[in-house]
């Protein structure tokens, strides 16, 4: 999967320098055309080929719960949260409107997967579409997740983070240069967040039920 970089601002965290987006790319991202901001899901990376090998669908497998500090359990309408689609013919990642149309085609049975049904997929939540400043992107970290739920508090939990990207089609090199993420401290490994790998803990599972679908994502 393409690498995406962490935006070098937000809460103070200790990150490896190579994981941060360089300042010149940050300027290009926020000074360019319209952006799309999506919820970053705390799942396991997965990809699928659709319509033969025409499309590569990038998703998060939400079956396993990967707890951090006060991160809650996900209540999702399907197992795989789709965040991007790559068209191998145009050699570009789909633009935001194109991805919405593609997801409608998945639900309508017009996109075929070799080993999955279209109802195994749902789109990540769209948090905003238009022009954003870095400060506005940071403020979105204070929003509650559309799907993560804190059972003890009986209330929605915070998102893992957000992903910021241009809303247009992107070539692979553009995707790697201009797609960035912001992550809340409690989802990072270290003193401010996760201190034990979820694989070493008793297995926990998210709740998957079609009734959790939210229109308008």
GROMACS elastic network, one bead per residue, 0.5 to 0.9 nm:
[ bonds ]
;  ai    aj funct       b0    kb
    1    45     6  0.83421   500
    1    46     6  0.87790   500
    1    47     6  0.81836   500
    1    58     6  0.79333   500
    2   172     6  0.76081   500
    2   173     6  0.89117   500
    2   175     6  0.74395   500
    2   176     6  0.60764   500
    3    19     6  0.89633   500
    3   175     6  0.84562   500
    3   176     6  0.58232   500
    3   177     6  0.88897   500
    3   179     6  0.87051   500
    4    19     6  0.80153   500
    4    20     6  0.88482   500
    4    21     6  0.82249   500
    4   175     6  0.78166   500
    4   176     6  0.57694   500
    4   177     6  0.76968   500
    4   178     6  0.80680   500
    4   179     6  0.57529   500
    4   180     6  0.54759   500
    4   181     6  0.70459   500
    5     8     6  0.88509   500
    5    18     6  0.83296   500
    5    19     6  0.53503   500
    5    20     6  0.51747   500
    5    22     6  0.86598   500
    5   176     6  0.78886   500
    5   177     6  0.81719   500
    5   178     6  0.84772   500
    5   179     6  0.69990   500
    5   181     6  0.62598   500
    5   182     6  0.88342   500
    6     9     6  0.84849   500
    6    15     6  0.87287   500
    6    19     6  0.60522   500
    6    21     6  0.57287   500
    6   179     6  0.89315   500
    6   180     6  0.54898   500
    6   182     6  0.58154   500
    6   183     6  0.77993   500
    7    10     6  0.78394   500
    7    19     6  0.88737   500
    7    20     6  0.59540   500
    7    21     6  0.54947   500
    7    22     6  0.83329   500
    7    23     6  0.88425   500
    7    26     6  0.73211   500
    7   134     6  0.89560   500
    7   180     6  0.59334   500
    7   181     6  0.59170   500
    7   182     6  0.59404   500
    8    20     6  0.57528   500
    8    21     6  0.63827   500
    8    22     6  0.78579   500
    8    23     6  0.78976   500
    8    26     6  0.84828   500
    8   182     6  0.85802   500
    9    12     6  0.76106   500
    9   134     6  0.82908   500
    9   138     6  0.80019   500
    9   182     6  0.82362   500
   10    13     6  0.84734   500
   10   134     6  0.89932   500
   10   135     6  0.84860   500
   10   138     6  0.59247   500
   10   139     6  0.88983   500
   10   182     6  0.74462   500
   10   183     6  0.86528   500
   10   184     6  0.86648   500
   11   138     6  0.86862   500
   11   183     6  0.87812   500
   11   184     6  0.74586   500
   11   185     6  0.70919   500
   12   185     6  0.82397   500
   13   185     6  0.69386   500
   13   188     6  0.85762   500
   13   190     6  0.89835   500
   13   192     6  0.77815   500
   14    17     6  0.89992   500
   14   190     6  0.81927   500
   15    18     6  0.83794   500
   15    19     6  0.69298   500
   15    20     6  0.75062   500
   16    19     6  0.55344   500
   16    20     6  0.72262   500
   17    20     6  0.55362   500
   17    21     6  0.86863   500
   18    21     6  0.79475   500
   18    22     6  0.89640   500
   20    23     6  0.89591   500
   20   180     6  0.88014   500
   21    24     6  0.83821   500
   21    25     6  0.65575   500
   21    26     6  0.65585   500
   21   177     6  0.80173   500
   21   178     6  0.84807   500
   21   179     6  0.89947   500
   21   180     6  0.71443   500
   22    25     6  0.55019   500
   22    26     6  0.64327   500
   22    27     6  0.89575   500
   23    27     6  0.62897   500
   23    28     6  0.86722   500
   24    27     6  0.52236   500
   24    28     6  0.63554   500
   24    29     6  0.87459   500
   25    29     6  0.60532   500
   25    30     6  0.86699   500
   25   177     6  0.66025   500
   25   178     6  0.63823   500
   26    29     6  0.50983   500
   26    30     6  0.63029   500
   26    31     6  0.84382   500
   26   134     6  0.88031   500
   26   178     6  0.75386   500
   26   180     6  0.85008   500
   27    30     6  0.54013   500
   27    31     6  0.58030   500
   27    32     6  0.82425   500
   28    31     6  0.52863   500
   28    32     6  0.58497   500
   28   178     6  0.75225   500
   29    32     6  0.56052   500
   29    33     6  0.83293   500
   29    35     6  0.81809   500
   29   164     6  0.85130   500
   29   165     6  0.73389   500
   29   166     6  0.70390   500
   29   177     6  0.87947   500
   29   178     6  0.57189   500
   29   179     6  0.78642   500
   29   180     6  0.86984   500
   30    33     6  0.80379   500
   30    34     6  0.87631   500
   30    35     6  0.79520   500
   30   131     6  0.77859   500
   30   132     6  0.67385   500
   30   133     6  0.63508   500
   30   134     6  0.71276   500
   30   166     6  0.88127   500
   31   131     6  0.86629   500
   31   132     6  0.89302   500
   31   133     6  0.86232   500
   32    35     6  0.80570   500
   32   131     6  0.85625   500
   32   166     6  0.76825   500
   33   130     6  0.80277   500
   33   131     6  0.72072   500
   33   166     6  0.69637   500
   33   167     6  0.77841   500
   33   168     6  0.82643   500
   34   129     6  0.68692   500
   34   131     6  0.51765   500
   34   132     6  0.80614   500
   34   165     6  0.88173   500
   34   166     6  0.61438   500
   34   167     6  0.57438   500
   34   168     6  0.77699   500
   35   128     6  0.79520   500
   35   129     6  0.57334   500
   35   130     6  0.52300   500
   35   131     6  0.58774   500
   35   132     6  0.69972   500
   35   164     6  0.68387   500
   35   165     6  0.55890   500
   35   168     6  0.81026   500
   36    96     6  0.72287   500
   36   126     6  0.74135   500
   36   127     6  0.76954   500
   36   128     6  0.58207   500
   36   130     6  0.66223   500
   36   131     6  0.84885   500
   36   132     6  0.89251   500
   36   163     6  0.81836   500
   36   164     6  0.59842   500
   36   165     6  0.55331   500
   36   166     6  0.60362   500
   36   167     6  0.51775   500
   36   168     6  0.89759   500
   37   125     6  0.87739   500
   37   126     6  0.62242   500
   37   127     6  0.54106   500
   37   128     6  0.51587   500
   37   129     6  0.65041   500
   37   130     6  0.88363   500
   37   132     6  0.89848   500
   37   137     6  0.79093   500
   37   140     6  0.89837   500
   37   162     6  0.65655   500
   37   163     6  0.56163   500
   37   165     6  0.65915   500
   37   166     6  0.87706   500
   37   167     6  0.88111   500
   38    83     6  0.81713   500
   38   124     6  0.66153   500
   38   125     6  0.56258   500
   38   127     6  0.52477   500
   38   128     6  0.71473   500
   38   161     6  0.87535   500
   38   162     6  0.56107   500
   38   163     6  0.52698   500
   38   164     6  0.67078   500
   38   165     6  0.85785   500
   39   124     6  0.62188   500
   39   125     6  0.53854   500
   39   126     6  0.65898   500
   39   127     6  0.66680   500
   39   145     6  0.74924   500
   39   146     6  0.82724   500
   39   159     6  0.68595   500
   39   160     6  0.77096   500
   39   161     6  0.62414   500
   39   163     6  0.63303   500
   40    43     6  0.89840   500
   40    83     6  0.86193   500
   40   124     6  0.75461   500
   40   125     6  0.83921   500
   40   159     6  0.70937   500
   40   160     6  0.59580   500
   40   161     6  0.50449   500
   40   163     6  0.58593   500
   40   181     6  0.78653   500
   40   182     6  0.85269   500
   40   183     6  0.80943   500
   41    44     6  0.89288   500
   41    60     6  0.68993   500
   41    62     6  0.81453   500
   41    81     6  0.76682   500
   41   124     6  0.74709   500
   41   147     6  0.89018   500
   41   148     6  0.88936   500
   41   159     6  0.74145   500
   41   160     6  0.62149   500
   41   161     6  0.74759   500
   41   162     6  0.84033   500
   42    60     6  0.75707   500
   42    61     6  0.88402   500
   42    62     6  0.75644   500
   42    65     6  0.81532   500
   42    66     6  0.68834   500
   42    67     6  0.86999   500
   42    74     6  0.88622   500
   42   159     6  0.84944   500
   42   160     6  0.61191   500
   42   161     6  0.86423   500
   42   187     6  0.83625   500
   43    59     6  0.87094   500
   43    61     6  0.52942   500
   43    63     6  0.77033   500
   43    64     6  0.71860   500
   43    65     6  0.74480   500
   43    66     6  0.70821   500
   43    80     6  0.87915   500
   43    81     6  0.84821   500
   44    59     6  0.82660   500
   44    60     6  0.51701   500
   44    62     6  0.67451   500
   44    63     6  0.84915   500
   44    64     6  0.79147   500
   44    66     6  0.88432   500
   45    58     6  0.76586   500
   45    59     6  0.61428   500
   45    61     6  0.61656   500
   46    57     6  0.84013   500
   46    58     6  0.61965   500
   46    59     6  0.52464   500
   46    60     6  0.56719   500
   46    61     6  0.61024   500
   46    80     6  0.81151   500
   47    56     6  0.66632   500
   47    57     6  0.54343   500
   47    59     6  0.58957   500
   47    60     6  0.82538   500
   48    53     6  0.89858   500
   48    55     6  0.81297   500
   48    56     6  0.56222   500
   48    57     6  0.50559   500
   48    58     6  0.67532   500
   48    59     6  0.81409   500
   48   113     6  0.75077   500
   48   114     6  0.85312   500
   48   115     6  0.88179   500
   48   116     6  0.87738   500
   49    52     6  0.64259   500
   49    53     6  0.53040   500
   49    54     6  0.72179   500
   49    55     6  0.56821   500
   49    57     6  0.62516   500
   49   112     6  0.87959   500
   49   113     6  0.65140   500
   49   114     6  0.74202   500
   50    53     6  0.58718   500
   50    54     6  0.62776   500
   50    55     6  0.50874   500
   50    56     6  0.63303   500
   50    57     6  0.71598   500
   50   111     6  0.65272   500
   50   112     6  0.54987   500
   50   114     6  0.70497   500
   51    54     6  0.55759   500
   51    55     6  0.65545   500
   51   111     6  0.60634   500
   51   112     6  0.50895   500
   51   113     6  0.63840   500
   51   114     6  0.81360   500
   52    55     6  0.76145   500
   52   112     6  0.77453   500
   52   113     6  0.75823   500
   52   114     6  0.75806   500
   53    56     6  0.70185   500
   53    87     6  0.89879   500
   53    88     6  0.74362   500
   54    86     6  0.84613   500
   54    87     6  0.61161   500
   54    88     6  0.53920   500
   54    89     6  0.65854   500
   55    85     6  0.66603   500
   55    86     6  0.55923   500
   55    88     6  0.59036   500
   55    89     6  0.82882   500
   56    84     6  0.84639   500
   56    85     6  0.57073   500
   56    86     6  0.50338   500
   56    87     6  0.66382   500
   56    88     6  0.74059   500
   57    82     6  0.69797   500
   57    83     6  0.80632   500
   57    84     6  0.62355   500
   57    86     6  0.65127   500
   57    87     6  0.89485   500
   58    81     6  0.84330   500
   58    82     6  0.58930   500
   58    83     6  0.60268   500
   58    84     6  0.51774   500
   58    85     6  0.59947   500
   58    86     6  0.79673   500
   59    80     6  0.58064   500
   59    81     6  0.51112   500
   59    83     6  0.56242   500
   59    84     6  0.71122   500
   59    85     6  0.88887   500
   59   121     6  0.84263   500
   59   123     6  0.87626   500
   59   124     6  0.88283   500
   60    79     6  0.82530   500
   60    80     6  0.54795   500
   60    81     6  0.50522   500
   60    82     6  0.66073   500
   60    83     6  0.77703   500
   61    64     6  0.75787   500
   61    79     6  0.59380   500
   61    81     6  0.66382   500
   62    65     6  0.70909   500
   62    74     6  0.76963   500
   62    76     6  0.77429   500
   62    78     6  0.81107   500
   62    79     6  0.53247   500
   62    80     6  0.59095   500
   62    81     6  0.70624   500
   62   205     6  0.83653   500
   62   206     6  0.67172   500
   62   207     6  0.88355   500
   62   208     6  0.83265   500
   63    78     6  0.89464   500
   63    79     6  0.58846   500
   63    80     6  0.80773   500
   63   204     6  0.88686   500
   63   205     6  0.58204   500
   63   206     6  0.56184   500
   63   207     6  0.77755   500
   63   208     6  0.75580   500
   64   203     6  0.75011   500
   64   204     6  0.61344   500
   64   206     6  0.59186   500
   65    72     6  0.86883   500
   65    73     6  0.64029   500
   65    74     6  0.73121   500
   65   198     6  0.81791   500
   65   203     6  0.77661   500
   65   204     6  0.52257   500
   65   206     6  0.51675   500
   65   207     6  0.89605   500
   66    71     6  0.86554   500
   66    73     6  0.83888   500
   66   197     6  0.84139   500
   66   198     6  0.55847   500
   66   199     6  0.83369   500
   66   203     6  0.89995   500
   66   204     6  0.75898   500
   66   205     6  0.83723   500
   66   206     6  0.88551   500
   67    70     6  0.77213   500
   67    71     6  0.59717   500
   67    72     6  0.69229   500
   67    73     6  0.76028   500
   67   187     6  0.81642   500
   67   194     6  0.79071   500
   67   197     6  0.89292   500
   67   198     6  0.66355   500
   67   204     6  0.85068   500
   68    71     6  0.54443   500
   68    72     6  0.81526   500
   68   186     6  0.60052   500
   68   187     6  0.53608   500
   68   188     6  0.78954   500
   68   189     6  0.86849   500
   68   193     6  0.64998   500
   68   195     6  0.80693   500
   68   196     6  0.85846   500
   68   198     6  0.83498   500
   69    72     6  0.83193   500
   69   185     6  0.89828   500
   69   186     6  0.52241   500
   69   187     6  0.69733   500
   69   192     6  0.88650   500
   69   193     6  0.60859   500
   69   194     6  0.63833   500
   69   195     6  0.89983   500
   70   150     6  0.72854   500
   70   157     6  0.74071   500
   70   158     6  0.82377   500
   70   186     6  0.75405   500
   71    74     6  0.89368   500
   71   148     6  0.72116   500
   71   149     6  0.77884   500
   71   150     6  0.70418   500
   71   157     6  0.60480   500
   71   158     6  0.65763   500
   71   159     6  0.76967   500
   71   160     6  0.75002   500
   71   186     6  0.75880   500
   71   187     6  0.76119   500
   72   148     6  0.56440   500
   72   151     6  0.68384   500
   72   152     6  0.86662   500
   72   156     6  0.79702   500
   72   157     6  0.57803   500
   72   158     6  0.81489   500
   73   147     6  0.82136   500
   73   148     6  0.53719   500
   73   149     6  0.52851   500
   73   150     6  0.64494   500
   73   151     6  0.75402   500
   73   157     6  0.83031   500
   73   204     6  0.88571   500
   73   205     6  0.78388   500
   73   206     6  0.55983   500
   73   207     6  0.74049   500
   74   146     6  0.89900   500
   74   147     6  0.52934   500
   74   149     6  0.59077   500
   74   150     6  0.87657   500
   74   205     6  0.85492   500
   74   206     6  0.50919   500
   74   207     6  0.61340   500
   74   208     6  0.81016   500
   75   146     6  0.87820   500
   75   147     6  0.51906   500
   75   148     6  0.61399   500
   75   149     6  0.68479   500
   75   206     6  0.62771   500
   75   208     6  0.59745   500
   75   209     6  0.74218   500
   75   212     6  0.64269   500
   76    79     6  0.71283   500
   76    80     6  0.88267   500
   76    81     6  0.85317   500
   76   122     6  0.84131   500
   76   147     6  0.59601   500
   76   148     6  0.82855   500
   76   206     6  0.76265   500
   76   207     6  0.62681   500
   76   209     6  0.62965   500
   76   210     6  0.74699   500
   76   211     6  0.85337   500
   76   212     6  0.56116   500
   76   213     6  0.69666   500
   77    80     6  0.89420   500
   77   119     6  0.88246   500
   77   120     6  0.84560   500
   77   121     6  0.81638   500
   77   122     6  0.69364   500
   77   207     6  0.83931   500
   77   208     6  0.54971   500
   77   211     6  0.62548   500
   77   214     6  0.82508   500
   78    81     6  0.74513   500
   78   119     6  0.67692   500
   78   120     6  0.50770   500
   78   121     6  0.54806   500
   78   122     6  0.60445   500
   78   208     6  0.56493   500
   78   209     6  0.64125   500
   78   210     6  0.62918   500
   78   212     6  0.84931   500
   78   213     6  0.82021   500
   79   119     6  0.88143   500
   79   120     6  0.55692   500
   79   121     6  0.62878   500
   79   122     6  0.78540   500
   79   208     6  0.64557   500
   79   209     6  0.88326   500
   80   120     6  0.61082   500
   80   122     6  0.63294   500
   80   123     6  0.83345   500
   81   120     6  0.88160   500
   81   121     6  0.59505   500
   81   122     6  0.51208   500
   81   123     6  0.53818   500
   81   124     6  0.55219   500
   82    85     6  0.79551   500
   82   103     6  0.86634   500
   82   121     6  0.65449   500
   82   122     6  0.59646   500
   82   124     6  0.58719   500
   83    99     6  0.88035   500
   83   123     6  0.63801   500
   83   124     6  0.57232   500
   83   125     6  0.88735   500
   84    93     6  0.69153   500
   84    94     6  0.71780   500
   84    99     6  0.73190   500
   85    92     6  0.85761   500
   85    93     6  0.56354   500
   85    94     6  0.57662   500
   85    95     6  0.88860   500
   85    99     6  0.68302   500
   85   102     6  0.84908   500
   86    89     6  0.89548   500
   86    90     6  0.85883   500
   86    91     6  0.69366   500
   86    92     6  0.57217   500
   86    94     6  0.61689   500
   86   172     6  0.88286   500
   87    90     6  0.56637   500
   87    91     6  0.54807   500
   87    92     6  0.55696   500
   87    93     6  0.61354   500
   87    94     6  0.69783   500
   88    92     6  0.70504   500
   88    93     6  0.87778   500
   89    92     6  0.80152   500
   90    93     6  0.85223   500
   90   171     6  0.88516   500
   91   170     6  0.86336   500
   91   171     6  0.64245   500
   91   172     6  0.75475   500
   92    95     6  0.87598   500
   92   169     6  0.60986   500
   92   170     6  0.52392   500
   92   172     6  0.65487   500
   92   175     6  0.89423   500
   93    99     6  0.88544   500
   93   168     6  0.85979   500
   93   169     6  0.54562   500
   93   170     6  0.50364   500
   93   171     6  0.62624   500
   93   172     6  0.72749   500
   93   175     6  0.77481   500
   94    97     6  0.80664   500
   94    98     6  0.56701   500
   94    99     6  0.56480   500
   94   102     6  0.88650   500
   94   167     6  0.87993   500
   94   168     6  0.73450   500
   94   170     6  0.69816   500
   95    98     6  0.51687   500
   95    99     6  0.60730   500
   95   100     6  0.87318   500
   95   166     6  0.81713   500
   95   167     6  0.55111   500
   95   170     6  0.72979   500
   96    99     6  0.51927   500
   96   100     6  0.64504   500
   96   101     6  0.88994   500
   96   129     6  0.88669   500
   96   166     6  0.85483   500
   96   167     6  0.51893   500
   96   168     6  0.65041   500
   96   169     6  0.78006   500
   97   100     6  0.51016   500
   97   101     6  0.63784   500
   97   102     6  0.86444   500
   97   167     6  0.81327   500
   97   168     6  0.85674   500
   98   101     6  0.51058   500
   98   102     6  0.61002   500
   98   103     6  0.86392   500
   98   169     6  0.86194   500
   99   103     6  0.61626   500
   99   104     6  0.86747   500
  100   103     6  0.51900   500
  100   104     6  0.64244   500
  100   105     6  0.87827   500
  100   123     6  0.83738   500
  101   104     6  0.51180   500
  101   105     6  0.63477   500
  101   106     6  0.87861   500
  102   106     6  0.63168   500
  102   107     6  0.88414   500
  102   111     6  0.80453   500
  103   107     6  0.63961   500
  103   108     6  0.85793   500
  103   111     6  0.87737   500
  103   118     6  0.89515   500
  103   121     6  0.85682   500
  103   122     6  0.78210   500
  103   123     6  0.73378   500
  104   107     6  0.51740   500
  104   108     6  0.61280   500
  104   109     6  0.87216   500
  104   110     6  0.86442   500
  105   109     6  0.62181   500
  105   110     6  0.50363   500
  105   111     6  0.59177   500
  105   118     6  0.89010   500
  106   109     6  0.53017   500
  106   110     6  0.58259   500
  106   112     6  0.75418   500
  106   117     6  0.87293   500
  106   118     6  0.52576   500
  106   119     6  0.79069   500
  106   121     6  0.82048   500
  107   110     6  0.75862   500
  107   111     6  0.81433   500
  107   118     6  0.55567   500
  107   119     6  0.64371   500
  107   121     6  0.84148   500
  107   122     6  0.89486   500
  108   111     6  0.78025   500
  108   118     6  0.79840   500
  109   112     6  0.68878   500
  109   117     6  0.84359   500
  109   118     6  0.64682   500
  110   118     6  0.89730   500
  111   118     6  0.75917   500
  112   115     6  0.89948   500
  112   116     6  0.82068   500
  112   117     6  0.78471   500
  112   118     6  0.75804   500
  113   116     6  0.53600   500
  113   117     6  0.66994   500
  113   118     6  0.75208   500
  114   117     6  0.85477   500
  116   119     6  0.82593   500
  116   120     6  0.66586   500
  116   121     6  0.88882   500
  117   120     6  0.55653   500
  117   121     6  0.79986   500
  118   121     6  0.59506   500
  118   122     6  0.87603   500
  119   122     6  0.75635   500
  119   210     6  0.86027   500
  122   213     6  0.81161   500
  123   126     6  0.84147   500
  123   217     6  0.68949   500
  124   217     6  0.71545   500
  125   145     6  0.87014   500
  125   146     6  0.69228   500
  125   147     6  0.88227   500
  125   216     6  0.86730   500
  125   217     6  0.50333   500
  126   129     6  0.77465   500
  126   216     6  0.85699   500
  126   217     6  0.55926   500
  127   140     6  0.80684   500
  127   162     6  0.85326   500
  127   217     6  0.84005   500
  128   131     6  0.88892   500
  128   132     6  0.87414   500
  129   132     6  0.84747   500
  129   167     6  0.76349   500
  130   167     6  0.82304   500
  132   135     6  0.80639   500
  132   136     6  0.59846   500
  132   137     6  0.66223   500
  133   136     6  0.51836   500
  133   137     6  0.64224   500
  133   138     6  0.88133   500
  134   137     6  0.50679   500
  134   138     6  0.62960   500
  134   139     6  0.87547   500
  135   138     6  0.51277   500
  135   139     6  0.62987   500
  135   140     6  0.89599   500
  136   139     6  0.51115   500
  136   140     6  0.66525   500
  137   140     6  0.54493   500
  137   141     6  0.75286   500
  137   162     6  0.80344   500
  137   164     6  0.78105   500
  137   182     6  0.82692   500
  138   141     6  0.57384   500
  138   142     6  0.80484   500
  138   162     6  0.87559   500
  138   182     6  0.74381   500
  139   142     6  0.58147   500
  139   143     6  0.78247   500
  140   143     6  0.54531   500
  140   144     6  0.89006   500
  140   161     6  0.83929   500
  140   162     6  0.74634   500
  141   144     6  0.80028   500
  141   158     6  0.77402   500
  141   159     6  0.69693   500
  141   160     6  0.82010   500
  141   161     6  0.60341   500
  141   162     6  0.69098   500
  141   182     6  0.77318   500
  141   183     6  0.77038   500
  141   184     6  0.68642   500
  142   158     6  0.71153   500
  142   159     6  0.81170   500
  143   157     6  0.89315   500
  143   158     6  0.64058   500
  143   159     6  0.69601   500
  144   147     6  0.86930   500
  144   148     6  0.79860   500
  144   156     6  0.59974   500
  144   157     6  0.55678   500
  144   159     6  0.56775   500
  145   148     6  0.53222   500
  145   149     6  0.76959   500
  145   156     6  0.63075   500
  145   157     6  0.58717   500
  145   158     6  0.51829   500
  145   160     6  0.79480   500
  146   149     6  0.85062   500
  146   156     6  0.74673   500
  146   157     6  0.86108   500
  146   158     6  0.88887   500
  146   159     6  0.78939   500
  146   214     6  0.83102   500
  147   156     6  0.74246   500
  147   157     6  0.81764   500
  147   159     6  0.83904   500
  147   212     6  0.81080   500
  148   156     6  0.59356   500
  148   157     6  0.52752   500
  148   158     6  0.70316   500
  148   159     6  0.69120   500
  148   160     6  0.88743   500
  149   152     6  0.89725   500
  149   153     6  0.85839   500
  149   154     6  0.73013   500
  149   155     6  0.59397   500
  149   158     6  0.82456   500
  150   153     6  0.54908   500
  150   154     6  0.57022   500
  150   155     6  0.54720   500
  150   156     6  0.57070   500
  150   157     6  0.52157   500
  150   158     6  0.88197   500
  151   155     6  0.68295   500
  151   156     6  0.84096   500
  151   157     6  0.89237   500
  152   155     6  0.79982   500
  153   156     6  0.82358   500
  153   157     6  0.87500   500
  158   161     6  0.82780   500
  158   184     6  0.85459   500
  159   162     6  0.76439   500
  159   183     6  0.84623   500
  159   184     6  0.77213   500
  160   182     6  0.85875   500
  160   183     6  0.58344   500
  160   184     6  0.58662   500
  160   185     6  0.87056   500
  160   186     6  0.80980   500
  160   187     6  0.61306   500
  161   181     6  0.70842   500
  161   182     6  0.53317   500
  161   184     6  0.56438   500
  161   187     6  0.84330   500
  162   180     6  0.85236   500
  162   181     6  0.56274   500
  162   182     6  0.53281   500
  162   183     6  0.66056   500
  162   184     6  0.89247   500
  163   179     6  0.72054   500
  163   180     6  0.57345   500
  163   182     6  0.64900   500
  163   183     6  0.87410   500
  164   178     6  0.84290   500
  164   179     6  0.59375   500
  164   180     6  0.53265   500
  164   181     6  0.60300   500
  164   182     6  0.81660   500
  165   168     6  0.86491   500
  165   175     6  0.80516   500
  165   178     6  0.63587   500
  165   180     6  0.65031   500
  165   181     6  0.87191   500
  166   169     6  0.78908   500
  166   170     6  0.78867   500
  166   175     6  0.87105   500
  166   178     6  0.72243   500
  166   179     6  0.72813   500
  167   170     6  0.86387   500
  170   173     6  0.79534   500
  170   174     6  0.56270   500
  170   175     6  0.57111   500
  170   178     6  0.89789   500
  171   174     6  0.51740   500
  171   175     6  0.61436   500
  171   176     6  0.87793   500
  172   175     6  0.50188   500
  172   176     6  0.63391   500
  172   177     6  0.86238   500
  173   176     6  0.52055   500
  173   177     6  0.61507   500
  173   178     6  0.85771   500
  174   178     6  0.57368   500
  174   179     6  0.78934   500
  175   178     6  0.54439   500
  175   179     6  0.54946   500
  176   179     6  0.61384   500
  176   180     6  0.85325   500
  177   180     6  0.83207   500
  183   186     6  0.84108   500
  183   187     6  0.68630   500
  183   188     6  0.74604   500
  184   187     6  0.58038   500
  184   188     6  0.72049   500
  184   193     6  0.85820   500
  185   188     6  0.53582   500
  185   189     6  0.83254   500
  185   190     6  0.88055   500
  185   192     6  0.57466   500
  185   193     6  0.55103   500
  185   194     6  0.86044   500
  186   189     6  0.79445   500
  186   190     6  0.88313   500
  186   192     6  0.59404   500
  186   194     6  0.62393   500
  187   192     6  0.84764   500
  187   193     6  0.54761   500
  187   194     6  0.59431   500
  188   191     6  0.87252   500
  188   192     6  0.71836   500
  188   193     6  0.50286   500
  188   194     6  0.56485   500
  188   195     6  0.85431   500
  189   192     6  0.74322   500
  189   193     6  0.54521   500
  189   195     6  0.57928   500
  189   196     6  0.79257   500
  189   197     6  0.85325   500
  190   193     6  0.54551   500
  190   194     6  0.59786   500
  190   195     6  0.57197   500
  191   194     6  0.74391   500
  191   195     6  0.68419   500
  192   195     6  0.84539   500
  194   197     6  0.74166   500
  194   198     6  0.88634   500
  196   199     6  0.84677   500
  196   200     6  0.72344   500
  196   201     6  0.79790   500
  197   200     6  0.56884   500
  197   201     6  0.72586   500
  198   201     6  0.52171   500
  198   202     6  0.79366   500
  198   203     6  0.79097   500
  198   204     6  0.88166   500
  199   202     6  0.76571   500
  199   203     6  0.74666   500
  200   203     6  0.85154   500
  201   204     6  0.83362   500
  205   208     6  0.89099   500
  208   211     6  0.87295   500
  208   212     6  0.77266   500
  209   212     6  0.58086   500
  209   213     6  0.80148   500
  210   213     6  0.57087   500
  211   214     6  0.84305   500
  214   217     6  0.65535   500
